[in-house]
Amino acid sequence: MKLLHNEDLLMRFIQTYELDILLNTVNIHDMKLYELMHGDRVCSSGDDIDHLFFLVQGRLKVYTTMSNGKSLALRFNDPLSLIGDVELVTKNKASTTVECVRPAILIGISYSALNQHYITQPAFLHFLLEHMCYKLTSLNRSSSVNLLYPLDKKFAGYLTSMMLDSETGVVLNKISSRSLNGIADLLGTSYRHLNRVVKQFTEIGILERRRGELILLDEQKLRDMAPDDLYLKR
């Protein structure tokens, strides 16, 4: 993550998301602004975390990694979402990996500043509880998705979250074929099985395989293939 020194931009995000109301009072010196690019991580599973982060721009992917090295996609986060809220309460290490999939900006507040100035604010505590309940819902849903949805639906939902935006349409029109191994892990399947689904998507005109890349050809067909809210965004 890259630290940004831009108080005007910080104040703009504070006002846009009414963080001054949420926290009751804001000391700008308690807050830091961070920029992430595609592939940057906010944290990895097992990391010590000492900041609460507000996602104010971009999109993050959240996944968990098992002791056998396998990973499972849990959700995609859009603004305004929190990273580090569970760790703030439980004082445990990070249980998930949070990775940037779309250029993002976060506001970070140290746990020490939160505990000293903001943790007793009713509006903030309500927001914290609401967000943790959402995470519990997304965990339950990801378990159901992994068990009950066929791979073509899961892959379509994953591509929709990675490549499309409900307001601006296509934001990423291709992905590397080399990423399929990692995607297969996140979707709880094998590379061979996922490769068969990719072939199916090329045959019906959703994707084209070209020079080591998967090119999105038909946005609407991809949306139609993906179940609504397969990976909840928050």
Wavefront OBJ file of the C-alpha trace (Angstrom):
o trace
v 0.000 0.000 0.000
v 1.155 3.507 -0.797
v 0.641 6.265 1.768
v -0.949 9.380 0.240
v -0.295 12.840 1.666
v -3.394 14.679 0.457
v -5.537 16.300 3.156
v -7.998 17.760 0.626
v -8.738 14.299 -0.799
v -8.972 12.858 2.711
v -11.489 15.519 3.753
v -13.503 14.937 0.584
v -13.885 11.231 1.414
v -14.691 12.011 5.061
v -17.506 14.307 3.917
v -18.724 11.997 1.136
v -19.209 9.077 3.527
v -20.073 11.257 6.549
v -17.342 9.710 8.651
v -17.389 12.807 10.847
v -20.993 11.930 11.769
v -20.249 8.216 12.113
v -17.350 8.863 14.486
v -19.063 11.899 16.090
v -15.841 13.872 15.868
v -12.842 13.533 13.578
v -9.229 14.431 14.179
v -7.700 14.377 10.722
v -4.329 13.535 12.268
v -5.771 10.176 13.393
v -6.450 9.229 9.771
v -4.169 8.144 6.950
v -4.970 7.782 3.265
v -3.692 4.759 1.330
v -3.689 3.867 -2.364
v -3.697 0.307 -3.696
v -3.264 -0.997 -7.222
v -4.427 -4.305 -8.686
v -2.812 -7.188 -6.800
v -1.785 -5.151 -3.748
v -2.848 -6.633 -0.420
v -4.324 -4.898 2.577
v -3.480 -7.947 4.677
v -2.794 -11.656 4.392
v -4.180 -14.444 6.528
v -2.152 -14.652 9.744
v -0.954 -11.029 9.664
v -1.037 -8.811 12.730
v -3.353 -5.852 12.088
v -3.213 -2.591 14.015
v -5.468 -0.378 11.850
v -9.118 -0.289 10.890
v -9.510 0.508 7.188
v -12.470 2.125 5.439
v -12.639 1.298 1.728
v -13.733 4.559 0.080
v -12.914 3.822 -3.561
v -12.313 0.720 -5.693
v -12.968 -2.971 -5.074
v -11.297 -5.603 -2.898
v -11.388 -9.398 -3.042
v -11.589 -11.328 0.227
v -10.606 -14.976 0.437
v -9.511 -17.501 3.027
v -6.655 -19.991 2.806
v -6.819 -23.414 4.436
v -3.958 -25.298 6.095
v -3.651 -27.485 2.965
v -2.881 -24.392 0.874
v -6.277 -24.275 -0.833
v -8.124 -20.951 -1.013
v -11.810 -20.064 -1.204
v -13.355 -16.794 -2.399
v -15.658 -15.268 0.221
v -16.806 -11.921 -1.164
v -15.930 -8.724 -2.993
v -15.980 -5.432 -1.095
v -17.167 -2.086 -2.470
v -17.308 1.240 -0.573
v -18.110 1.799 2.203
v -16.700 -1.360 3.752
v -14.428 -2.175 6.673
v -11.239 -4.197 6.929
v -9.907 -5.026 10.372
v -13.185 -4.762 12.295
v -13.203 -8.399 13.445
v -9.570 -8.143 14.521
v -10.315 -4.907 16.390
v -12.885 -6.721 18.530
v -11.278 -10.169 18.868
v -7.634 -9.013 18.960
v -6.792 -12.000 16.745
v -4.581 -12.124 13.679
v -6.152 -11.648 10.242
v -8.246 -14.662 9.262
v -8.588 -13.708 5.584
v -6.530 -12.249 2.764
v -7.784 -8.957 1.325
v -6.493 -8.098 -2.146
v -7.137 -5.185 -4.484
v -8.831 -6.076 -7.782
v -9.630 -2.516 -8.852
v -7.541 0.602 -7.996
v -8.588 1.473 -4.465
v -8.257 4.113 -1.772
v -8.584 3.366 1.939
v -8.698 5.485 5.062
v -6.861 3.912 7.982
v -7.254 4.658 11.692
v -4.990 2.987 14.239
v -6.585 0.759 16.858
v -4.992 2.876 19.575
v -6.697 6.041 18.256
v -10.009 4.182 17.889
v -9.881 2.845 21.435
v -8.920 6.236 22.803
v -11.371 8.488 20.942
v -14.063 6.680 18.932
v -14.888 3.184 20.203
v -17.651 4.385 22.560
v -19.554 6.349 19.894
v -23.012 4.698 19.442
v -23.212 5.370 15.684
v -19.782 3.836 15.119
v -20.586 0.785 17.271
v -23.832 0.263 15.341
v -21.966 0.497 12.028
v -19.348 -1.959 13.315
v -22.024 -4.445 14.388
v -23.896 -4.078 11.096
v -20.763 -4.779 9.103
v -19.808 -7.823 11.177
v -23.327 -9.236 10.702
v -22.906 -8.744 6.958
v -19.635 -10.698 7.071
v -21.378 -13.560 8.870
v -24.059 -13.552 6.161
v -21.436 -13.624 3.408
v -19.643 -16.556 5.072
v -22.881 -18.533 5.196
v -23.616 -17.665 1.586
v -20.132 -18.577 0.345
v -20.504 -22.013 1.964
v -23.849 -22.512 0.215
v -22.468 -21.275 -3.111
v -19.542 -23.671 -2.922
v -21.828 -26.636 -2.250
v -24.910 -25.886 -4.337
v -23.968 -23.851 -7.421
v -22.486 -25.470 -10.550
v -19.058 -24.267 -11.597
v -20.266 -22.318 -14.644
v -22.449 -20.154 -12.369
v -19.647 -19.630 -9.843
v -17.167 -18.732 -12.594
v -19.640 -16.311 -14.182
v -20.256 -14.693 -10.797
v -16.525 -14.387 -10.170
v -15.882 -12.836 -13.601
v -18.787 -10.430 -13.130
v -17.328 -9.222 -9.828
v -13.844 -8.894 -11.318
v -14.655 -7.411 -14.729
v -17.981 -5.567 -14.521
v -19.503 -2.686 -12.600
v -23.243 -2.132 -12.218
v -22.902 1.577 -13.050
v -20.007 1.868 -15.502
v -20.223 -1.513 -17.267
v -16.979 -3.215 -18.294
v -14.002 -2.111 -16.195
v -11.675 -4.991 -17.103
v -12.028 -6.646 -20.500
v -9.443 -9.406 -20.162
v -7.643 -11.617 -17.669
v -4.528 -13.718 -18.050
v -5.013 -17.425 -18.741
v -2.187 -17.990 -16.263
v -4.521 -16.862 -13.470
v -6.848 -19.839 -14.025
v -4.989 -22.033 -11.526
v -5.538 -19.443 -8.811
v -9.168 -18.894 -9.822
v -9.785 -22.651 -9.730
v -8.513 -22.731 -6.137
v -10.713 -19.784 -5.147
v -13.777 -21.483 -6.642
v -13.016 -24.802 -4.959
v -12.409 -26.781 -8.143
v -9.623 -28.202 -10.301
v -7.851 -26.452 -13.159
v -9.049 -29.176 -15.549
v -12.704 -28.683 -14.587
v -12.429 -24.895 -14.857
v -10.740 -25.228 -18.243
v -13.789 -27.139 -19.504
v -16.027 -24.281 -18.344
v -13.767 -21.750 -20.088
v -14.153 -23.788 -23.275
v -17.935 -23.718 -22.791
v -17.849 -19.915 -22.390
v -15.829 -19.537 -25.595
v -18.237 -21.754 -27.516
v -21.269 -19.656 -26.536
v -19.492 -16.364 -27.237
v -18.903 -14.989 -23.740
v -15.105 -15.253 -23.848
v -12.382 -15.573 -26.449
v -9.047 -17.213 -25.739
v -6.270 -15.277 -27.434
v -2.490 -15.141 -26.873
v -2.581 -16.281 -23.268
v -5.543 -14.093 -22.328
v -9.276 -14.501 -21.846
v -11.074 -11.642 -23.607
v -14.614 -10.667 -22.611
v -16.806 -10.592 -25.729
v -20.369 -10.342 -24.439
v -21.069 -8.449 -21.220
v -24.803 -9.195 -21.225
v -24.372 -12.939 -21.701
v -21.970 -12.978 -18.763
v -24.444 -11.068 -16.583
v -27.241 -13.434 -17.607
v -25.112 -16.447 -16.705
v -24.199 -15.129 -13.233
v -26.742 -15.482 -10.395
v -27.648 -12.223 -8.654
v -25.379 -11.318 -5.727
v -23.399 -14.544 -5.981
v -20.528 -12.843 -4.180
v -22.135 -10.175 -2.023
v -20.455 -6.777 -2.260
v -20.235 -4.375 0.629
l 1 2 3 4 5 6 7 8 9 10 11 12 13 14 15 16 17 18 19 20 21 22 23 24 25 26 27 28 29 30 31 32 33 34 35 36 37 38 39 40 41 42 43 44 45 46 47 48 49 50 51 52 53 54 55 56 57 58 59 60 61 62 63 64 65 66 67 68 69 70 71 72 73 74 75 76 77 78 79 80 81 82 83 84 85 86 87 88 89 90 91 92 93 94 95 96 97 98 99 100 101 102 103 104 105 106 107 108 109 110 111 112 113 114 115 116 117 118 119 120 121 122 123 124 125 126 127 128 129 130 131 132 133 134 135 136 137 138 139 140 141 142 143 144 145 146 147 148 149 150 151 152 153 154 155 156 157 158 159 160 161 162 163 164 165 166 167 168 169 170 171 172 173 174 175 176 177 178 179 180 181 182 183 184 185 186 187 188 189 190 191 192 193 194 195 196 197 198 199 200 201 202 203 204 205 206 207 208 209 210 211 212 213 214 215 216 217 218 219 220 221 222 223 224 225 226 227 228 229 230 231 232 233 234
